[in-house]
Amino acid sequence: MSLSGIFARVVASIGAGAILWRRRQGSAPKQAWGSAPVVPAAKPQGSLPTLKMPTARGWTDGQMPMAASGLKVNAFATGLKHPRWIHVLPNGDVLVAESNQVPEPVTSVFGYAMQATMRRADALGDSANRITLLRDANGDGTAEKRETFMQGLNQPFGMALVGDTFYVGNTDGVMAFPYAANADRITAAGRKLATFKPGGHWTRSLLPSPDGKKLFVGVGSLSNIADSGMAVEEGRAAIYELDLVNGSSRVFAGGLRNPVGLAWEPQSGMLWTVVNERDGLGDETPPDYLTSVRDGGFYGWPYCYWGQTVDDRVPQDKAAVAKAITPDYALGGHTASLGLCWLPAGTLPGFPDGMVIGQHGSWNRSTLSGYRVVFVPFANGRPAGPARDILTGFLAPDERASYGRPVGVALGPDGSLLVADDVGNAIWRVTGA
């Protein structure tokens, strides 16, 4: 049988498995959300886990996400190429990292099926490998100037400016470049501060410490559950701390399967992150999560999840399980929560202090989840209450198509909220209605 024939059979089997899974569950399980979620018992899906992803359609003229009551949304910029992450410079210029996951060697029929599905969903393909500068000089809420700020990068993602140095999180390491105030472009050669292994979870988010002396970096795992052993996962599934003064680096916290967005909670001074959890145990098992990050903390991957719930598919380390920290706040199963930023009270009308999260959306559950921008309120340095939607409408009602997929979130220079949409190829701007 040809490879395409095998692929068709696998896709049919996966689809049938998704239908059977839903029938066994009755209806879609209640989503695991909040500080004390109900996480269903694991039901391993075997060698053919659920594979479901909408076709990337994009937005038609005049179509856009739906803002929550009291809010409105407009396109700050359109026509970008897979915009993933946002950084706002002191002068108000908005930088956007344009990059994509690139194909890796296929080692299984399921891997072939997954890559084909991801291509259809515009989650795999060519990477623009650039950072674009957007400027709204007249203050009308739309960027009228667009410049290529940097190009020739290697799957750029995180960005940070500390003093006169601009940092970029390429997939293979953190680069530092000289920056002049109000510059429209950086062309100088950079220097590499840290090297990371590419592949797998490829994004490298960056967050400077408040005093500008350190840089925190999110580095995801190579695989789902250390499928090729822990040796190839060494140095991954962690948040790193880079000392910008003496050049040293260390693992700040580990056991974090794919920590993407990073943000500071200003009252406690704690570092927070959003983490994408493992696949193949069910629609809601385990949930992705938002958590504070302790220096030296271990959060379970790959041995266990949501505290010390053991994953029987993984060769165990009892000592590691015993020290695993339970995350602070569940965000639903497979929501692909990526973007994270702190939203001060009053930035958007009716919203208190809290965290904004860009949920890119699932590809691996029978009923899709995510595909929205949500807000988690905080009080006294901790999550306090149920989440609220900010933007929805990225997913077609029949789940067959996505108009967009939210990723990075950031506070705009004018007090708005900016959202990167890598399927809609747009930056959305959210303000009060």
Secondary structure, DSSP 8 states (H G I E B T S, - for coil): --HHHHHHHHHHHHHHHHHHHHHHHSS-----EESS---------TTS------EE----TT---EE-TTEEEEEEE-S-SSEEEEEE-TTS-EEEEE---------SHHHHHHHHHHHHTTSSS----EEEEEE-TT-SSS--EEEEEE-S-SS---EEEETTEEEEEETTEEEEEE--TT-S---S--EEEEE---SSS--EEEEE-TTSSEEEEEE--SSSS-TT-SGGGTT-SEEEEEETTT--EEEEEE--S-EEEEEEETTTTEEEEEE---SSS-TTSSEEEEEEE-TT-B--TTTEETTTEE-TTS---HHHHHT----SEEEEET--EEEEEEE-TTSSTT--SEEEEEE---SSSSS----EEEEEEEETTEE-S--EEEEE--B-TTSSEES--EEEEEE-TTS-EEEEETTTTEEEEEEE-
